[in-house]
Amino acid sequence: MVSGRAWSRTMITTLKGRLGAACAEGASETVSGKLRTRETPSLDATRPDPSSAACGKGLSYLIYHCEVNGLLWRTLASVSGMDTFSIGGELEVHRLGFGAMRITGKGIWGPPDDPDEAKRLLRRVVESGVDLIDTADSYGPEVSENLIAEALHPYPDGLVIATKGGLRRTGPGQWPREARPERLKQACEGSLRRLKLDRIDLYQLHSPDPQVPYADSVRALKELQDEGEIRHVGISNVSVDELHEARGIVEVVTVQNRFSLEDRASEDVLDVCEEAGIGFIPWFPLATGRLADPGGPLERIAADHDATPAQIALAWLLARSPVMLPIPGTSSVEHFEENLGAARIELSDDELAEIGSAARG
């Protein structure tokens, strides 16, 4: 069996980017027999305790397996080595975050079938080094925020929890807008209470409300910021004109719009964000549509990288712009691990161009 010392040396070396040689070198010092190494996003429970001193507590690990005589040893998947982005010039986060919408029940309504599994997923998110979690008071409603606090509070240093207000829930799959200033202030106070925070690092207006002047809704968030209840302001589901209007009232540090390979209608908003250094958070980032059809470009490029089409879609988003902050969501630890695998994929210029052209198709 691989010793704790060899295991620790192996993982530390992988952090320097020497993946295959590291696992082989570390294991062969203490184990004789057939040795095979490979990168993979799959899971296996047979490994030393990553929180132990021998495993180098506090380090971030890559997805990696080392198989010796049929035993599979696994480091933790993580965002180690990924580029970071500074939200508002002061909240530095890795560019691949986590969307906490799907830890709720069906239709994003009510609690999940297995709350303990949802909390295990949230702990795994933080354990991996992901330091941006996006949620909203409307997810559940209130369920997502409550689970985050139950699983993670007191929060580790550097974890940014972004939440949103401005939608009201009337049933599964129903999302009427309600962005009156008084309602937004009530929503923010509720989020502070559920998340057990004195101040929310990033509070986002979930959507413009056609029944309320947009400036009034944005001004309510500016007042909450002035009162010290929120640190930074973000907006969501906006046009370029609405982004400009909001920036005339308050410093906007993020925009969260629907954006993916399949849906690039907000490309003009992304361009403005990139020019201004505003973080762009694409929701529903894994949509691939016909691009993932058998024989399509995503399938072939994914095969070349020993990856899934969804991982290629995330890798493309990360390469599309330095202000891009994807937040793929899931209710499964296994799916979360797979999404993290996108962090290790480097697409060539030719691959990026082919994917982009096919998406415009």
N, C-alpha and C positions, 0 to 999 in steps of 0.2 A: 504494500500500500504506500502511496506517496506520503511522505512526512509533511507535517505542518511547515517545517522550514523550507523544504523544496517547493511546496505549494505557494508559500509566500513569495519566494524568489521568482517563481514562474509568473505570478500575477504582476509583480512589480516590473518585470521585464516586458510584459505585454503592453504596459502603459507607455513604454518607450517605442512601441510600434513594431517590435520584433516578434510577431505572433507565433508563427510556426516554430521557429528555432527555440523560442522561450519555453514552450510547453515540453518539447522533446528534451531540451537540455536539463530543465529542472527535474523532470520525472526520471530520466535515465540515471541520475545520480543515486537513486535509491531503489529503483525497480528494474529487474531484468525481464526480458520477454518481449513479446510483440507490442509495438508502440504505434499509435496512429493519432494524428492531430487533424482537426478541422474546425472551421468557423461554422456556427449554426445558431439560429435564433430559438431552437427548441429548448424545452425545459428538462431538467433532471434533478431529483432531490438529493442524490448521493454526492455530497461534497462537504468539505470542512466548513465549520461555522464561520461565515464571513465577518462576524463581529469579534472573533477571537483575536488575540494579540498576534498569533502566528500568521493570520491572514492580512495583517496590515490594516487595522481599523482606521477608517476615515478616508481610505483611498477609493477612487472610482474605477470600476472595472469594465472591460469590454466583453462582448458575447464571445465566449471561447470554451471549447471542450478539449479535454485531453483524455484519450482512451488508452488504458494500459491493461493488457491481459483481460479484456472484456469489461473492465470497470471504467465508467465514464465519470470524469471529474469535470466540474463546470465552474467557471468564474461567473460573476454576476454581469448581466447585460447593463450597459450604462451609456451615458452621453459623454464619457471621457473623450477629450480631444476635439469635441465639437466647438464650432465658433460660438461666440456669445454676442449678445446685443444689450445695450444699456438703455433701458426704458426711462425716459425722462432725464437721461444723462446721469442717473444715479442708481438705478435698480438693474444690476447686471445679471442676466439670465442666459442659460443655454437656449439655443434657437429652436429646439424641439421641446414643446411643452406638453401638457396633458389636459384634455377637455373632460370635465367631470359631469357631463350631462347624462351619460348612459349608465351611471351607477344607481339610477333610480328604477322605478317600475316601468311596465309596458306603457308606451305612449308618453314617456317621461312624466308619469303620474304615479304618486304613491311610492312606498318603499320598495327596494329590490327584493327579489325572492330570497336572497341570502345576504343579509346585511353584513355578516361577519366576513364573507368573501369580498364584499365591496371595500370593507376597511382594510383587508389584507392587500388588495390591489393598491389602495392609496398609500399604504406604508411601503409597498414595493416601488411605487413611483418615486417617492422621496429617496429611498435606499439607492435607486439607480443614479441619482444625481440630478434628475429633472427638478428644476427649481421654479417653474411657472405652472401653476394650476389655475385653470379658468372654470368658473362656475357662474351661477345666477340664482337669485331668489326664486325664480320661476321654475327651476329644475326640481320637480317633485309635486307641488312647490315646496320649497324649504328643505327637502330631503337631502339634496346634494350638499348644501352648506352644513347641515347638521352632521352628516357622516364625515365630512372633512374634519370638523372640530373633534368629533369623537375619536377618529383614527390618529390625528396628527398633533393635536394641542397637548402640551405647549409646542409651538412650531420651532423647527430648527432655524438657526440663523441663515439668512439668505433666501429663504423660501418666499416667493411672491405669490400671494393668493389674489387673483383678479376676479371680481364678481360684477354683476350687472343688475340694473333695475329698469323698469319701464314696460314690462309685460305683465298681464294678469292671467291666471289660469282658471278656466271654468270647467275643465274636464280633460280627459286624455286626448292629446293631439290638438287641443284648442289653445290659441295664443293671442287673445285680444290685446291690443296696445293700451297702455294707460301711463302716460308720461306727464301728468299734471305735476307741477312743482311740489305741491303738498304730498302727493302720493310718492314721488321720488324720495323725498326726505323721510317719509315713513319706511319706505323700502330699505333705504340705507341704514336707518337705525335698527331695523330687524336683522339685516345682514351682520352688522357689528355685533349684535347680541348672539346670534347663532354661531358665528365664527369665533366668538370670544376674543374680539380684537378691540383695541382702543382707537385704532385708525386703520382704514383699508388702504393698502398700497396702491391699488388700481381699481377705480370704480368706473364702470362703463354704462353709458346710456344705451339700453338694449336696442332701441329702434325709435325713429321718429314717430310721433303720434299725430295722425292727420287732424285730430280734433283739438290739438294744442299747438300754438306757435312754437316752432322748433327752438327759437332763441330763448323762450321762457323755460323750456326743459333744460337746455344747456346751462342757462344762468342759475338754475337750481343746484346743479352740480358744482358750479363755481362758488356758490354760497357755502355749500357743504365743505368744499376745500378751504375756504377762508375761515370756517369754524373749526378746522382741524380734524374733521371726521374722515376725510379722505386725503390721500397724499397726491395722487395723480388722477387725471381725468382721461377717459377713453370714450370713443363713440363707436357705434355699430350700425351696419345696414344703411350706409349713407352714400349719397352721390358726391361728386366733386364739389358742387355748389354748397351742399350741406356741410361738407368738411370745411370749406372756406368760411362759411357763416359761423360755425362753431369755433374756429381758430380766432375769429374776431372777438370772441367773448372770453375764452379761456385757453390756456396752453393745452393742446391735445397731444397726448404722447403715444396713443395707439388708435388704430382703426380696425374693427373686426367686421369683415364682409365675407360673404360666400365667395369662395375662389378655389379652383382646382384645375387640373388638366382639362376636365370636361366643361367647366363653367368659368370663363375668363371675362365675364361682363364687367367686372370691377378693375380691369387692367388700368384704366385711366386713373382710378383712385390710388392704386398701387404706385403708379408713376409719381403722383404728387407726394405720396408718403416717402418714397425713396429719395426724392429731391430734398424733402424737408427733414429727413432723418426721423420720421415717425414710424413706429413699429406697426407692421401690417399683420394681423392675425387672421388667417384664412379659416373660416369654419366650413365643415363638410369637405375637408381637404383630400379625402381618399377617393372621391368620385372619379372614375376613369371611363365610364361609358363604353363605347364600341372600341376604344383604344386597347382594351384588355381582351378583345375577342381572340379566339384561337387563330394563330398565324399573324396577329397584329404586331405592331412595333413594340408594345410594352412586353408582350410575352417573350419575344425574341431577346430583347435587351435584358429582361429579367433573367432569362436562362443564362446569358453571358456572364451575369454577375452572381449567379447562384442565389437569386433573390426572388421575391414575389412581385407581381405587377403593382401591388399597393406600396411596397417598399420603394420601387422605382418612382412612383408618383410622388411620394414624400421627398425622395432625393432630388427630383426635378424641382419641387417647390423650394427646397433649401438652396438650390443653385440659382433659382430665378432672380432672387434679390437678397441683398444682405440685410434688409429690414424685415424679411419674411419670418414669421414666428408660428409655424404650424402647431395646432393643438389637437392631434387625433385623439378621439375618445373611444373607450371600450369599457365593457364590464368584465373583461377576462384578463387575467395575468398573462396567459399565453399570448393573446393578441397584443397586449401591451409590449411584451418582449419582442414580438415580431416587428412592431412599429419602430422600436428602438434600433432594429437592425438597419434602418434607412440611414442612420448616422454614419455608418462605415462605408457607404457606397459613394464612390466618386465617378460621376458620369463624364465621359469625354465631351469635348466641344461638338463633335459630330453627333454623338448620341443626344445631347441637349437640343441641337438643331433639328434632328429628325423627330424627336418627341414633340417639340414645339410646332413644327410644320404639320405633323399629323393631327395635333389637337385643333389647329386652325382649320384643317381639312376641308 
